[in-house]
Amino acid sequence: SVEDESHQHAGHGGAAEHKAEFGDSPSHIHIIITSDTLDDLSRLARHRAVMDVIEDEVKRLHAIRMTING
């Protein structure tokens, strides 16, 4: 699942610039992944594998928080 957490960072530096450039597009998201496929990977390898898949989508984001459960 993907949760938009932008509202938690609305007053932080860069929020106005993000809104000016990307409109109402999320700036901060939390991705929650449940997958046994990633169990054998290190934490860093899990994050890299996910980032490789969503690379194009994250170009508009300021921050991503990721939780990966097996």
Secondary structure, DSSP 4 states (H G I P E B T S, - for coil): -EEE-GGGGTTSTTHHHHHHHHTTS-SEEEEEEE-GGGTTS-HHHHHHHHHHHHTTGGGG-SEEEEEEE-
